[in-house]
Amino acid sequence: MLKNLEEIINTIQLPPSKPNPFENLTECEFNVLELIIKSCANLEISEIQYTSKNTVRTHIKHIYSKLGVLGKDRHGKDRKATILYMVYHPKSFLNSYTKKELENVKFIDNLTPKELSVLEYYVMGFSHKKIADKLKMSKNTLKSSHLVNIFYKLYIEEKDTHKKNIRAMRLYMLRYPEIIPSLYSQVKHFTANSGKCHSKKEMDIEPILSNITPSQDLTPRELETLDELIKEGSNKEIAYRLFITKNTLKSHIRSINKKWDIELTGGNPGFIRTARQQIYTKALEIHLKSNITPSQDLTPRELETLDELIKGGPNKEIAHRLFITKNTLRSHIQGINKKWDIELDGSGNHEAMLTARQQTYTKALEMRLNPKK
């Protein structure tokens, strides 16, 4: 069956004048995409990548944006990304099939004609409402009866909806590869604008990032709001976490923007949230650096720890390089921070915080070595 799938994929003609949309992805984003294709859930991806779920969600947003995959439905976006990956990286896609999947594909033949039609529409990315309308049934019958039976007969037992979607799609394509050209025809136009919209938006916020000068101090409530803004979420979710109304949140945001001379308006709401997260993260880094006053001398062991912190990496890696435990490393970090009056907030995007820590200690060491500057 893999051979039949490979033959069908090889018959698809790629756009000659359009670039490979996957060239825009970073190495980390490409690794996350490969795990998505293999039907890994966000929690699994975060554990494999040694990062937080929020960071994984951010990577996924960037992946969809760079591939030109649009829409609100996660199932539809996963399907389009899978098809593009299958066409542009056929060998990797074929190698991603597990032995269990190759064995379970035969169970598709156990589906009734009605269930097979449901699965076909499901693979094509139709919503539950559209499938129900096409097959003249209620949404409740579709979800609680037909889809439940399909997943049961195909031995798809996962609770995660994303896993179910991807696995059902992979099995169907393996059994009926002739559907692939029609699936690709639905998404190939996305490659025409892939990455362009994203790169343009990134260029739009570059002047903002380069001109950030957070001079005024924020109030404790504004700092608390800033911490939540750096985390992922819409205004409604952030306001809920802060136990305030959306209007109060907007007032705090306006005050932060005014004090730190940040201006960000217009554009897609999803992009605004991502750009806002990047801008506030950098602004907080600059603010923390500007308040560094390294006065006291460090012990030889603290200096050795500082060197490793500047090299970068999570605590586990740094502790391993220093041949100490994570708790001992934390004690050294606390000693450095106390002596040099450094405060680093551990909340928010994990990768951003590691980068901020690395930059902060580098700046602190420069100021210590060159006090006149």
C-alpha positions as CSV (number, residue, x, y, z in Angstrom):
1,M,0.0,0.0,0.0
2,L,2.9,2.4,0.7
3,K,4.0,1.7,-2.9
4,N,0.6,2.7,-4.3
5,L,0.7,5.9,-2.1
6,E,4.2,6.8,-3.3
7,E,3.2,6.4,-7.0
8,I,0.2,8.7,-6.6
9,I,2.2,11.3,-4.8
10,N,4.9,11.2,-7.5
11,T,2.3,12.0,-10.2
12,I,1.5,15.4,-8.6
13,Q,3.1,18.3,-10.5
14,L,4.5,21.0,-8.2
15,P,4.2,24.7,-9.2
16,P,7.3,25.4,-11.3
17,S,7.8,29.1,-10.5
18,K,6.7,29.0,-6.8
19,P,9.3,28.4,-4.0
20,N,9.1,25.6,-1.5
21,P,6.9,26.9,1.3
22,F,8.8,24.9,3.9
23,E,12.0,26.9,3.3
24,N,10.5,29.7,5.4
25,L,10.3,27.5,8.5
26,T,13.0,27.5,11.1
27,E,14.5,24.2,12.2
28,C,12.5,24.1,15.4
29,E,9.2,24.8,13.5
30,F,10.0,22.1,11.0
31,N,10.6,19.6,13.8
32,V,7.3,20.6,15.4
33,L,5.5,20.1,12.0
34,E,7.0,16.6,11.6
35,L,5.6,15.7,15.0
36,I,2.2,17.1,14.0
37,I,2.2,15.0,10.8
38,K,2.9,11.9,13.0
39,S,-0.3,12.8,15.0
40,C,1.5,13.9,18.2
41,A,-0.6,16.1,20.5
42,N,0.7,19.5,21.8
43,L,1.6,18.0,25.2
44,E,3.7,15.2,23.5
45,I,5.4,17.8,21.3
46,S,6.3,20.0,24.3
47,E,7.8,17.0,26.1
48,I,9.8,15.8,23.0
49,Q,11.0,19.4,22.3
50,Y,11.7,20.2,26.0
51,T,9.5,23.3,25.9
52,S,6.2,24.6,27.1
53,K,2.8,24.0,25.6
54,N,2.5,27.8,25.0
55,T,5.7,27.7,23.0
56,V,4.4,24.8,20.9
57,R,1.2,26.7,20.2
58,T,3.3,29.7,19.1
59,H,5.4,27.5,16.8
60,I,2.2,26.1,15.3
61,K,0.8,29.5,14.6
62,H,4.0,30.5,12.8
63,I,4.0,27.3,10.8
64,Y,0.5,27.8,9.5
65,S,1.2,31.5,8.7
66,K,4.4,30.7,6.8
67,L,2.8,27.9,4.9
68,G,-0.1,30.1,3.9
69,V,-2.6,27.8,5.7
70,L,-5.5,29.8,6.8
71,G,-8.8,29.2,8.6
72,K,-10.2,29.0,12.1
73,D,-10.6,25.2,12.2
74,R,-7.6,23.3,13.6
75,H,-8.6,20.1,11.9
76,G,-8.7,21.9,8.5
77,K,-5.3,23.5,9.0
78,D,-3.7,20.3,10.1
79,R,-5.1,18.6,7.0
80,K,-3.7,21.2,4.6
81,A,-0.3,21.3,6.3
82,T,-0.2,17.4,6.1
83,I,-1.0,17.4,2.4
84,L,1.6,20.1,1.6
85,Y,4.2,18.1,3.7
86,M,3.3,14.9,1.9
87,V,3.8,16.5,-1.5
88,Y,7.0,18.4,-0.8
89,H,8.6,15.7,1.4
90,P,7.2,12.4,0.2
91,K,9.9,10.1,1.5
92,S,9.7,11.6,5.0
93,F,5.9,11.3,4.9
94,L,6.0,7.7,3.8
95,N,8.6,6.8,6.5
96,S,6.4,8.3,9.2
97,Y,3.9,5.5,8.9
98,T,4.2,3.1,11.8
99,K,3.8,-0.7,11.7
100,K,0.6,-0.4,13.6
101,E,-0.9,1.9,11.0
102,L,0.1,-0.4,8.2
103,E,-1.7,-3.2,10.0
104,N,-4.8,-1.2,10.9
105,V,-5.5,0.1,7.4
106,K,-7.3,-3.1,6.5
107,F,-10.0,-2.2,9.1
108,I,-11.3,0.6,6.8
109,D,-12.9,-2.2,4.8
110,N,-15.1,-3.0,7.8
111,L,-16.8,0.4,7.6
112,T,-20.3,0.7,6.2
113,P,-20.9,2.7,3.0
114,K,-22.4,5.5,5.0
115,E,-19.4,5.5,7.4
116,L,-17.0,5.5,4.5
117,S,-18.7,8.5,3.0
118,V,-18.5,10.3,6.4
119,L,-14.7,9.5,6.6
120,E,-14.1,10.7,3.1
121,Y,-15.8,14.1,3.8
122,Y,-13.9,14.2,7.1
123,V,-10.6,13.7,5.4
124,M,-11.5,16.4,2.8
125,G,-11.8,18.9,5.7
126,F,-15.5,19.4,5.8
127,S,-16.9,20.6,9.0
128,H,-19.4,18.5,11.0
129,K,-22.3,20.7,9.9
130,K,-21.3,20.4,6.2
131,I,-21.0,16.6,6.4
132,A,-24.3,16.4,8.2
133,D,-26.0,18.5,5.5
134,K,-24.5,16.6,2.6
135,L,-25.4,13.2,4.1
136,K,-28.8,14.5,5.3
137,M,-28.4,13.7,9.0
138,S,-28.2,15.6,12.2
139,K,-24.9,16.8,13.7
140,N,-25.6,14.8,16.8
141,T,-26.1,11.6,14.8
142,L,-22.8,12.3,12.9
143,K,-20.7,12.9,16.0
144,S,-22.2,10.5,18.5
145,S,-22.9,7.6,16.1
146,H,-21.0,7.6,12.8
147,L,-17.7,9.2,13.9
148,V,-17.6,7.2,17.2
149,N,-18.1,3.9,15.2
150,I,-15.5,4.9,12.7
151,F,-12.8,5.6,15.3
152,Y,-13.8,2.4,17.2
153,K,-13.5,0.3,14.1
154,L,-10.2,1.8,13.1
155,Y,-8.8,1.3,16.6
156,I,-8.3,5.1,17.1
157,E,-8.7,5.3,20.8
158,E,-7.0,8.5,21.7
159,K,-8.9,11.2,23.5
160,D,-7.1,14.1,21.7
161,T,-9.2,15.3,18.7
162,H,-6.1,16.3,16.8
163,K,-4.7,12.8,17.0
164,K,-8.0,11.3,15.8
165,N,-8.1,13.7,12.8
166,I,-4.6,13.0,11.6
167,R,-4.7,9.2,12.2
168,A,-8.0,8.8,10.4
169,M,-6.7,10.9,7.5
170,R,-3.5,8.9,7.2
171,L,-5.3,5.6,7.2
172,Y,-7.8,6.7,4.6
173,M,-5.0,8.1,2.3
174,L,-3.1,4.8,2.7
175,R,-6.2,2.8,1.7
176,Y,-7.5,5.2,-1.0
177,P,-4.5,7.2,-2.3
178,E,-6.4,8.2,-5.4
179,I,-8.0,11.0,-3.4
180,I,-4.7,12.8,-2.9
181,P,-4.7,14.8,-6.2
182,S,-8.1,16.3,-5.4
183,L,-6.9,17.1,-1.8
184,Y,-3.8,18.8,-3.1
185,S,-5.8,20.8,-5.7
186,Q,-7.7,22.3,-2.7
187,V,-4.6,23.6,-1.0
188,K,-2.0,24.2,-3.7
189,H,-3.0,27.8,-4.1
190,F,-1.9,28.4,-0.6
191,T,1.7,27.9,-1.7
192,A,1.4,30.9,-4.0
193,N,1.3,33.3,-1.0
194,S,3.0,31.2,1.6
195,G,5.4,33.1,3.8
196,K,4.8,36.5,2.0
197,C,2.1,37.7,4.3
198,H,4.0,36.5,7.4
199,S,7.3,38.1,6.3
200,K,5.6,41.3,5.5
201,K,4.1,41.4,9.0
202,E,7.4,40.7,10.6
203,M,8.9,43.6,8.7
204,D,6.1,45.9,9.9
205,I,7.1,45.3,13.6
206,E,10.8,45.6,13.1
207,P,10.8,49.4,13.5
208,I,8.8,49.0,16.7
209,L,11.3,46.5,18.1
210,S,14.3,48.6,17.2
211,N,12.7,51.8,18.7
212,I,11.6,50.4,22.1
213,T,12.9,52.5,24.9
214,P,11.1,51.5,28.1
215,S,12.1,54.5,30.4
216,Q,9.2,54.9,32.8
217,D,8.5,52.4,35.5
218,L,5.2,50.5,35.4
219,T,2.8,50.2,38.4
220,P,2.6,46.7,40.1
221,R,-0.7,46.1,38.3
222,E,0.7,47.1,34.9
223,L,3.7,44.8,35.5
224,E,1.2,42.0,36.4
225,T,-0.7,42.8,33.2
226,L,2.6,42.8,31.2
227,D,3.4,39.3,32.5
228,E,0.0,38.0,31.2
229,L,0.4,39.8,27.9
230,I,3.7,38.0,27.3
231,K,1.9,34.7,27.8
232,E,-0.3,33.5,25.0
233,G,-4.0,34.3,24.8
234,S,-6.7,36.7,23.6
235,N,-7.8,39.8,25.6
236,K,-10.7,37.9,26.9
237,E,-8.5,35.1,28.3
238,I,-6.0,37.5,29.7
239,A,-8.7,39.6,31.4
240,Y,-10.1,36.4,32.9
241,R,-6.7,35.4,34.3
242,L,-6.3,38.8,35.9
243,F,-9.9,38.9,37.2
244,I,-10.6,42.2,35.4
245,T,-12.9,43.3,32.6
246,K,-11.7,43.6,29.0
247,N,-12.1,47.4,29.2
248,T,-9.8,47.6,32.3
249,L,-7.3,45.4,30.5
250,K,-7.3,47.8,27.5
251,S,-6.7,50.7,29.9
252,H,-3.6,48.9,31.3
253,I,-2.4,48.2,27.7
254,R,-2.8,51.8,26.7
255,S,-0.9,52.9,29.8
256,I,2.0,50.5,29.1
257,N,2.1,51.6,25.5
258,K,2.2,55.2,26.4
259,K,4.9,54.9,29.1
260,W,7.1,52.7,26.9
261,D,6.3,54.5,23.6
262,I,4.9,51.4,21.9
263,E,2.4,51.7,19.0
264,L,0.8,48.7,17.5
265,T,-2.6,49.0,15.6
266,G,-4.4,47.4,12.7
267,G,-3.8,44.1,11.0
268,N,-5.1,40.6,11.6
269,P,-6.1,40.0,15.3
270,G,-4.1,36.8,15.4
271,F,-1.0,38.5,14.1
272,I,-1.5,41.4,16.5
273,R,-1.5,39.0,19.5
274,T,1.7,37.3,18.3
275,A,3.4,40.6,17.5
276,R,2.3,42.1,20.8
277,Q,3.8,39.1,22.6
278,Q,7.2,39.6,20.8
279,I,7.2,43.4,21.4
280,Y,6.4,43.2,25.1
281,T,8.9,40.4,25.7
282,K,11.7,42.5,24.1
283,A,10.5,45.6,26.0
284,L,10.7,43.7,29.3
285,E,14.2,42.4,28.4
286,I,15.4,46.0,27.7
287,H,13.8,47.3,30.9
288,L,15.5,44.6,33.0
289,K,18.9,45.3,31.4
290,S,18.6,49.0,32.0
291,N,18.2,48.4,35.7
292,I,21.2,46.1,36.1
293,T,23.8,47.5,38.6
294,P,26.4,44.8,39.2
295,S,28.2,46.0,42.3
296,Q,29.5,43.0,44.4
297,D,32.2,40.6,43.3
298,L,31.1,37.0,42.6
299,T,32.8,33.9,43.9
300,P,34.9,31.7,41.5
301,R,32.1,29.2,41.4
302,E,29.5,31.9,40.7
303,L,31.7,33.2,37.9
304,E,32.0,29.7,36.4
305,T,28.2,29.5,36.6
306,L,27.8,32.9,35.0
307,D,30.0,31.7,32.0
308,E,27.7,28.8,31.4
309,L,24.5,31.0,31.8
310,I,25.9,33.3,29.1
311,K,26.5,30.3,26.8
312,G,22.8,29.5,27.2
313,G,20.6,26.5,27.6
314,P,18.0,25.2,30.1
315,N,19.0,24.6,33.7
316,K,19.3,20.8,33.2
317,E,21.9,21.3,30.5
318,I,23.9,23.9,32.4
319,A,23.9,21.8,35.6
320,H,25.1,18.9,33.6
321,R,28.0,20.9,32.1
322,L,28.9,22.2,35.6
323,F,28.6,18.6,37.1
324,I,26.2,19.9,39.8
325,T,22.6,19.4,40.6
326,K,19.8,21.7,39.4
327,N,19.2,22.8,43.0
328,T,22.8,23.8,43.4
329,L,22.6,25.7,40.1
330,R,19.6,27.6,41.3
331,S,21.5,28.5,44.5
332,H,24.3,30.0,42.4
333,I,21.8,31.9,40.2
334,Q,20.1,33.3,43.3
335,G,23.5,34.4,44.6
336,I,24.4,36.1,41.4
337,N,21.0,37.8,41.1
338,K,21.2,39.1,44.7
339,K,24.7,40.4,44.5
340,W,24.1,42.1,41.1
341,D,20.5,43.2,41.8
342,I,19.0,41.3,38.9
343,E,15.4,40.4,38.7
344,L,14.2,37.9,36.1
345,D,10.5,36.9,35.9
346,G,10.2,33.2,35.2
347,S,6.7,33.3,33.8
348,G,5.8,33.5,30.1
349,N,7.4,32.0,27.0
350,H,10.1,29.6,28.2
351,E,12.4,30.1,25.2
352,A,12.0,33.9,25.4
353,M,12.9,33.8,29.1
354,L,16.0,31.7,28.5
355,T,17.1,34.2,25.8
356,A,16.4,37.1,28.1
357,R,18.4,35.5,30.9
358,Q,21.3,34.9,28.6
359,Q,21.3,38.5,27.3
360,T,20.8,40.0,30.8
361,Y,23.8,38.2,32.2
362,T,25.9,39.1,29.2
363,K,25.0,42.8,29.7
364,A,25.6,42.6,33.4
365,L,29.1,41.1,32.9
366,E,29.9,43.9,30.3
367,M,28.9,46.6,32.8
368,R,31.0,45.0,35.5
369,L,34.1,44.7,33.3
370,N,33.6,48.2,31.8
371,P,31.9,50.3,34.5
372,K,32.7,53.6,32.7
373,K,30.6,52.6,29.7
